[in-house]
Amino acid sequence: MAAAIYLARFHLSVLVADSGESRADLIPLTRNLAGFPDGIAGSDFLARMRGQAKRYGALQWEGKVDSLQGGLGNFLAQAGAEIFQARAVLLATGVFNRRPNMPSNIHAEALSRGLLRYCPICDGYEVTDTMVAVIGTGDHGTNEAEFLRSYTADVTLIAPTGNHELDEVQRTRLDSGAIEAVDGPCLDFELMQHGVAITTPAGRRSFATVYAALGSDVRSELATAAGAEVSRDRCPVVDSHQRTSVAGLYAAGDVVRGLDQLSHAIGQGGVAAVAIRNDLARLAPLRR
Ligand SMILES: Cc1cc2nc3c(=O)[nH]c(=O)nc-3n(C[C@H](O)[C@H](O)[C@H](O)COP(=O)(O)OP(=O)(O)OC[C@H]3O[C@@H](n4cnc5c(N)ncnc54)[C@H](O)[C@@H]3O)c2cc1C
């Protein structure tokens, strides 16, 4: 949306195709976004950006783009029966967080009440000095539990599906932070008035907040379909102007390797928009 605002204000015609599965939409209240000292709900923030883009003429289309091909000056994107043509394409398709094994209605309620969280960088501050469970194991789980240990002394790492997969170094790191490792699987999650109760084979324990540290899947299928180079973790490889290896194809936000944060996505969107504008101007002068 940030790129769409820039591009529309460059007097370029812009279409934002969006399948409506933004991670930002899941944020109950972000408090680390500069300029919003009282916080803002992710859905409200998205609505503001959509309105801003619309004001300058960016078109918005709801749906999923299934395939993408072409190059600078001539891309074709297929979305069901629709075919969109564009001279340049920015992929800001994000990532999908793997979820703990809980019914989707409980997942939605836990997220909206801030009982389930996915991003300690974003909201670790909110769990300061409370009882926190991290669902995860291995390096990822250990890293996240250790990160949260700088907010609270009460961190428990619970394996999601079975016994923990922790090597000696990871166990030592957990021990040195007094982080308890509890084997899974997580058999049940119960939302309470002020927390979440998790049942494992070892019994039922209550926590103020649960963090999921289960990794994420990068939504880079369209980049791959268009022939762009992706890294081992499937992120499109970009230069310092967000250009992928395919001329005219750009990528920004969570889908690109980096800090998965709103401010970073917005910054990269701005950088990409300027690169798109200048690359198109080299293709054919932009004139009123
Ligand atoms: C619970 C939670 C809390 C968070 N809290 C914060 C916070 O407090 N502060 C902060 O800075 N960050 C926070 N984040 C991270 C933040 O949400 C992301 O960094 C940000 O949304 C990334 O923006 P993006 O545009 O790259 O991806 P997204 O916002 O995920 O948007 C990607 C969009 O691409 C669309 N899309 C994907 N594939 C297709 C396709 N094939 N066709 C059409 N559309 C497609 C999706 O529908 C989606 O709308 C949080 C994330 C979560 C999950």
PDBQT file of the ligand as one rigid body, heavy atoms in Angstrom, charges set to zero:
ROOT
HETATM    1  C1  LIG A 301       0.009 -11.032  15.265  1.00  0.00    +0.000 C 
HETATM    2  C2  LIG A 301       0.993 -10.102  14.590  1.00  0.00    +0.000 A 
HETATM    3  C3  LIG A 301       1.353  -8.921  15.223  1.00  0.00    +0.000 A 
HETATM    4  C4  LIG A 301       2.263  -8.045  14.631  1.00  0.00    +0.000 A 
HETATM    5  N1  LIG A 301       2.554  -6.894  15.261  1.00  0.00    +0.000 NA
HETATM    6  C5  LIG A 301       3.352  -5.988  14.664  1.00  0.00    +0.000 A 
HETATM    7  C6  LIG A 301       3.648  -4.747  15.293  1.00  0.00    +0.000 A 
HETATM    8  O1  LIG A 301       3.163  -4.451  16.382  1.00  0.00    +0.000 OA
HETATM    9  N2  LIG A 301       4.504  -3.897  14.655  1.00  0.00    +0.000 N 
HETATM   10  C7  LIG A 301       5.059  -4.200  13.441  1.00  0.00    +0.000 A 
HETATM   11  O2  LIG A 301       5.818  -3.387  12.919  1.00  0.00    +0.000 OA
HETATM   12  N3  LIG A 301       4.787  -5.364  12.820  1.00  0.00    +0.000 NA
HETATM   13  C8  LIG A 301       3.959  -6.264  13.384  1.00  0.00    +0.000 A 
HETATM   14  N4  LIG A 301       3.686  -7.460  12.762  1.00  0.00    +0.000 N 
HETATM   15  C9  LIG A 301       4.326  -7.734  11.466  1.00  0.00    +0.000 C 
HETATM   16  C10 LIG A 301       3.598  -7.003  10.315  1.00  0.00    +0.000 C 
HETATM   17  O3  LIG A 301       2.245  -7.394  10.304  1.00  0.00    +0.000 OA
HETATM   18  C11 LIG A 301       4.255  -7.343   8.984  1.00  0.00    +0.000 C 
HETATM   19  O4  LIG A 301       5.632  -7.066   9.038  1.00  0.00    +0.000 OA
HETATM   20  C12 LIG A 301       3.632  -6.536   7.846  1.00  0.00    +0.000 C 
HETATM   21  O5  LIG A 301       2.246  -6.786   7.762  1.00  0.00    +0.000 OA
HETATM   22  C13 LIG A 301       4.326  -6.884   6.521  1.00  0.00    +0.000 C 
HETATM   23  O6  LIG A 301       3.676  -6.259   5.461  1.00  0.00    +0.000 OA
HETATM   24  P1  LIG A 301       3.667  -6.964   4.026  1.00  0.00    +0.000 P 
HETATM   25  O7  LIG A 301       2.909  -6.032   3.159  1.00  0.00    +0.000 OA
HETATM   26  O8  LIG A 301       5.015  -7.400   3.633  1.00  0.00    +0.000 OA
HETATM   27  O9  LIG A 301       2.846  -8.329   4.229  1.00  0.00    +0.000 OA
HETATM   28  P2  LIG A 301       1.275  -8.563   4.661  1.00  0.00    +0.000 P 
HETATM   29  O10 LIG A 301       0.834  -7.437   5.512  1.00  0.00    +0.000 OA
HETATM   30  O11 LIG A 301       1.253  -9.914   5.205  1.00  0.00    +0.000 OA
HETATM   31  O12 LIG A 301       0.532  -8.440   3.296  1.00  0.00    +0.000 OA
HETATM   32  C14 LIG A 301       0.743  -9.352   2.249  1.00  0.00    +0.000 C 
HETATM   33  C15 LIG A 301      -0.477  -9.254   1.344  1.00  0.00    +0.000 C 
HETATM   34  O13 LIG A 301      -0.222  -9.948   0.132  1.00  0.00    +0.000 OA
HETATM   35  C16 LIG A 301      -1.424 -10.599  -0.235  1.00  0.00    +0.000 C 
HETATM   36  N5  LIG A 301      -1.118 -11.715  -1.133  1.00  0.00    +0.000 N 
HETATM   37  C17 LIG A 301      -0.237 -12.717  -0.932  1.00  0.00    +0.000 A 
HETATM   38  N6  LIG A 301      -0.210 -13.533  -2.008  1.00  0.00    +0.000 NA
HETATM   39  C18 LIG A 301      -1.110 -13.012  -2.885  1.00  0.00    +0.000 A 
HETATM   40  C19 LIG A 301      -1.534 -13.382  -4.190  1.00  0.00    +0.000 A 
HETATM   41  N7  LIG A 301      -1.034 -14.453  -4.808  1.00  0.00    +0.000 N 
HETATM   42  N8  LIG A 301      -2.477 -12.623  -4.804  1.00  0.00    +0.000 NA
HETATM   43  C20 LIG A 301      -2.985 -11.510  -4.185  1.00  0.00    +0.000 A 
HETATM   44  N9  LIG A 301      -2.610 -11.111  -2.961  1.00  0.00    +0.000 NA
HETATM   45  C21 LIG A 301      -1.680 -11.851  -2.329  1.00  0.00    +0.000 A 
HETATM   46  C22 LIG A 301      -2.034 -11.052   1.083  1.00  0.00    +0.000 C 
HETATM   47  O14 LIG A 301      -3.418 -11.288   0.965  1.00  0.00    +0.000 OA
HETATM   48  C23 LIG A 301      -1.724  -9.858   1.983  1.00  0.00    +0.000 C 
HETATM   49  O15 LIG A 301      -2.769  -8.919   1.971  1.00  0.00    +0.000 OA
HETATM   50  C24 LIG A 301       2.815  -8.372  13.349  1.00  0.00    +0.000 A 
HETATM   51  C25 LIG A 301       2.456  -9.560  12.719  1.00  0.00    +0.000 A 
HETATM   52  C26 LIG A 301       1.559 -10.421  13.327  1.00  0.00    +0.000 A 
HETATM   53  C27 LIG A 301       1.154 -11.699  12.620  1.00  0.00    +0.000 C 
ENDROOT
TORSDOF 0
